[in-house]
Amino acid sequence: MTTPARSRPRDAGSSGRTAGGFTLLGVVLLALNLRAAIAGLAPLLPDVRLDLGLASGTAGLLTTLPVLCFGLLSPFAALLGRRIGIEAALLLAMLGIVAGSLVRAVPGFWWVVAGTVAVGAGITVGNVLVPSIVKQDFPDRQGPVTALTTAALTGGAALAAAVTAPLAHAGLGWRGALLLVGGLAAVAAVVWLPQLRHRHVAPIVRLGGTAVLRSPITWQLAVFMGMQSLTYYAVLAWLPTLLRDGGVSVAGAGWALALFNLLGIATAVAAPALAAQRRDQRGLALLACATWAVGLLGLLLAPSLYLLWTTLAGLAQGAGIGLALALLVLRARTPDSARDLSGAVQSVGYLLGSTGPVVLGVLHDASDGWTVPLVALCLAIALMAVAALGAGRNRQV
């Protein structure tokens, strides 16, 4: 069921307390660890392949597994939040990231796989429940706090991608570098521990989280986030290869990928803040889609200007993910509905997102070029824009 946002009552599920600066610090540290342990692996894949004797496809599995976890485990993350409380579940999420980082430091390919799955599971719980904790503890500052958490998420990913390779080659090795980055979740866990005094558990009589599946807003948000994720992960995986096939140097392709990630931080901060100031977010969502489309079409039609198109794509991806996370908060009526909506939307969204790198690779091999893959991504953005027309409306689940 959907209702106009302007008619909503005071959040029935809020905790009734005023969250302070220490809680905000804890939320930001949680978000900082929601991509770092994954992003840090990508620059080390050549070292991992060499050390473990892996083929390219098998090594690529290590980058796909966490995104599959996002899709498959998001409903269970919402269930965990209902059963033990979102504060306790978020603490377990950080401990899961630490444990997974320890496991994948053990010699042997299957230990790396098991550790990567554990890291992905921990991050999934954080992905789903951080919007709920923002809704619960910062009801009057949802936009600014969502902006901070999104900036921390994207900033943590960019920082991890930048430091892991230098740390590995400075003597830590790829296992030591990944362990150091993943171990930062322990700091977040320690800072978050006092929040267990305010544990928020859904009453037993509450209807389960499947109730949100009856709202069209849920599916509109899922398609919006799914197409955003599909395009983002596809570009993240294949942009350097696409540029190098077009004659760009290895260093130039690397700088373009860094630009793509770093520029997203600014728009990831701005988009939630701007969204919270508006009753209707359709204009912002369509602007993000249009920027994505221009960047992709530019790579197709004028590849020599790749830095310009990479800049636009980077700005678009930050705005897209920031807006998607903000809408999970703004379209929800209470902290409990934010948790359930987040679980449903992220499950569908990340399952769709996990197909991006694979589909783009298949299309590239089948067409022996990048025209068909880039056109396919433009079609995904068109579908994202259609979903934005519903997801951005002034309605709530």
SVG drawing of the C-alpha trace seen along z (x, -y; Angstrom):
<svg xmlns="http://www.w3.org/2000/svg" viewBox="-2 -21 61 46">
<polyline fill="none" stroke="black" stroke-width="0.4" points="0.0,0.0 1.2,-3.5 0.4,-6.8 1.4,-10.4 4.5,-11.3 3.1,-14.6 0.3,-12.7 2.7,-10.5 2.4,-10.5 5.3,-10.5 7.5,-7.4 5.9,-4.8 8.9,-2.6 11.4,-5.2 13.4,-4.6 12.3,-7.7 15.9,-8.8 18.0,-11.6 21.1,-10.2 24.3,-12.0 27.7,-12.5 29.0,-9.2 26.2,-7.4 26.8,-9.4 30.5,-8.4 29.5,-4.8 27.2,-4.9 29.8,-6.6 32.4,-4.0 30.0,-1.2 29.4,-2.7 33.2,-3.1 33.5,0.7 30.7,1.5 32.9,1.6 36.5,1.4 37.1,5.1 35.8,5.8 37.3,2.8 40.7,3.6 40.8,7.0 40.4,5.8 43.9,4.2 45.4,7.3 43.9,9.8 47.1,10.2 49.0,11.1 46.2,13.5 46.1,15.2 49.9,15.7 50.1,16.9 47.1,19.4 47.5,20.3 44.0,19.2 42.5,18.6 40.9,15.3 37.4,16.6 38.1,18.2 39.8,15.0 36.8,13.0 34.6,15.2 36.2,13.6 34.9,10.2 31.5,11.5 30.8,13.4 30.2,10.4 27.7,8.9 25.9,12.3 25.8,12.2 24.2,8.8 21.4,10.2 20.9,13.6 21.3,12.7 19.6,9.3 16.2,10.8 17.9,12.8 19.8,9.6 16.4,7.9 15.2,11.0 18.2,10.9 17.5,7.3 14.0,8.2 15.0,11.1 18.0,9.6 17.6,5.9 19.4,3.8 22.1,2.6 23.2,6.1 22.9,7.2 25.2,4.3 27.8,5.4 27.7,8.9 28.1,7.5 31.4,5.8 32.6,9.0 31.7,11.0 33.9,8.7 36.8,9.1 36.3,12.9 36.1,13.2 39.3,11.1 41.1,13.5 39.8,16.6 40.9,15.4 44.4,14.7 44.8,18.5 46.8,20.2 44.6,22.0 42.0,21.0 39.0,22.3 39.9,20.4 39.9,17.3 36.5,18.2 35.1,18.9 36.5,15.7 35.2,13.7 31.7,15.1 31.9,14.2 33.0,10.7 30.1,10.4 27.6,11.6 28.8,9.1 28.6,6.3 25.1,7.4 23.8,7.0 25.3,3.5 23.9,2.6 20.4,3.5 20.3,2.2 22.2,-1.1 19.2,-2.9 17.1,-1.5 19.4,-2.9 19.4,-6.3 15.6,-6.3 15.4,-5.3 18.1,-7.4 18.2,-10.5 14.6,-11.1 15.1,-14.8 18.5,-14.6 17.8,-11.7 19.2,-13.5 22.5,-14.8 23.2,-11.5 22.5,-9.4 24.8,-11.7 27.5,-11.1 27.1,-7.4 27.1,-7.2 30.2,-9.3 31.9,-7.1 30.9,-4.0 32.3,-5.3 35.3,-6.9 36.2,-3.7 36.1,-1.8 38.3,-4.4 40.8,-4.5 41.0,-0.7 41.5,-0.4 44.3,-3.0 46.3,-1.6 46.1,2.2 48.5,2.7 51.2,0.3 50.8,2.0 51.1,5.5 54.2,4.5 55.8,2.8 56.2,6.1 52.8,7.1 51.8,9.3 48.3,9.4 47.0,11.4 48.5,8.9 47.1,5.9 43.6,7.4 43.7,8.3 44.7,4.8 41.9,3.2 39.3,5.8 40.6,5.3 39.3,1.7 35.9,3.2 37.1,4.1 37.5,0.4 33.9,-0.2 32.7,2.7 34.4,1.3 32.9,-2.2 29.4,-0.6 29.4,1.7 27.7,-0.9 24.7,-1.1 23.6,2.3 22.1,0.5 19.4,-0.9 18.5,2.4 15.5,2.0 13.6,5.3 10.4,5.5 7.5,6.8 6.5,10.4 3.1,9.4 4.4,7.4 3.7,8.7 6.8,10.1 8.9,8.1 7.2,9.7 4.4,7.1 6.5,4.5 6.5,6.8 2.8,5.7 3.8,2.1 4.7,1.0 7.2,-1.4 9.3,1.6 9.6,2.9 10.2,-0.5 13.0,-1.1 14.3,2.4 14.5,1.8 16.1,-1.6 18.7,-0.3 19.2,2.9 19.9,1.0 22.2,-1.4 24.1,1.5 24.3,3.4 25.7,0.5 28.1,-0.5 29.6,3.0 29.8,3.6 31.7,0.3 33.9,1.0 34.9,4.4 35.4,3.5 36.3,-0.2 40.1,0.4 39.8,3.2 37.5,1.1 39.9,-1.9 43.0,0.3 41.3,1.9 40.9,-1.7 44.6,-2.5 44.7,-4.1 47.8,-3.3 47.7,-1.1 48.4,-4.2 45.7,-6.2 43.1,-3.4 44.1,-3.2 43.7,-7.0 40.3,-6.8 39.1,-4.1 40.3,-6.1 38.5,-9.1 35.3,-7.1 35.4,-6.0 36.7,-9.2 34.3,-11.6 31.3,-9.6 32.1,-10.6 31.0,-14.2 27.7,-13.3 27.1,-10.5 27.1,-13.2 25.1,-15.8 22.3,-13.5 20.8,-12.4 21.0,-15.9 19.2,-17.3 16.7,-14.5 15.8,-15.2 14.9,-18.8 12.3,-17.8 9.0,-16.0 9.5,-14.6 12.8,-13.2 12.0,-12.4 13.9,-15.3 17.1,-14.3 16.7,-10.7 16.2,-11.5 19.2,-13.9 21.4,-11.0 20.1,-8.8 20.7,-11.4 24.3,-11.9 24.9,-8.2 23.6,-8.0 25.8,-10.9 28.9,-9.3 28.2,-5.9 27.2,-7.3 30.4,-9.5 32.5,-6.4 30.8,-4.9 30.8,-7.8 33.9,-9.9 36.2,-7.5 39.2,-9.9 37.5,-12.1 37.4,-9.3 38.4,-11.4 35.3,-13.6 33.0,-10.7 34.6,-8.9 34.1,-12.1 30.4,-12.2 29.9,-8.5 31.7,-8.8 29.4,-11.7 26.4,-9.7 27.3,-6.5 27.8,-8.4 24.5,-10.3 22.7,-7.0 23.8,-5.0 23.4,-8.0 19.9,-8.6 19.0,-4.9 20.0,-4.7 18.3,-7.9 15.0,-6.7 15.1,-3.6 14.9,-5.9 12.5,-8.5 10.0,-6.0 9.8,-4.1 7.3,-5.1 9.1,-3.8 12.4,-2.3 10.9,1.2 9.5,0.6 12.9,-0.9 14.6,2.3 12.2,4.5 12.1,2.3 15.9,2.1 16.2,5.9 13.7,6.5 15.1,3.8 18.7,4.6 18.1,8.3 16.6,7.7 18.9,4.8 22.2,6.5 21.1,9.8 20.6,7.7 23.8,5.9 25.8,9.0 24.9,9.9 26.4,6.7 30.1,7.8 29.1,11.2 26.6,10.0 28.9,7.3 31.7,9.8 29.5,12.2 28.2,9.4 31.8,8.3 32.9,11.8 29.8,12.4 30.1,9.1 33.9,8.8 33.7,5.2 32.3,2.6 29.4,1.1 26.8,3.8 27.8,3.8 27.6,0.0 24.2,-0.1 23.0,2.6 24.1,0.4 22.2,-2.5 19.1,-0.4 19.6,0.5 19.8,-3.2 16.6,-3.8 14.9,-1.2 16.4,-2.9 14.8,-6.2 11.4,-4.6 11.6,-3.1 12.7,-6.6 9.3,-8.0 7.6,-5.8 10.4,-5.5 10.8,-9.3 7.2,-10.1 6.0,-11.5 4.7,-8.2 5.6,-5.9 5.4,-2.2"/>
</svg>
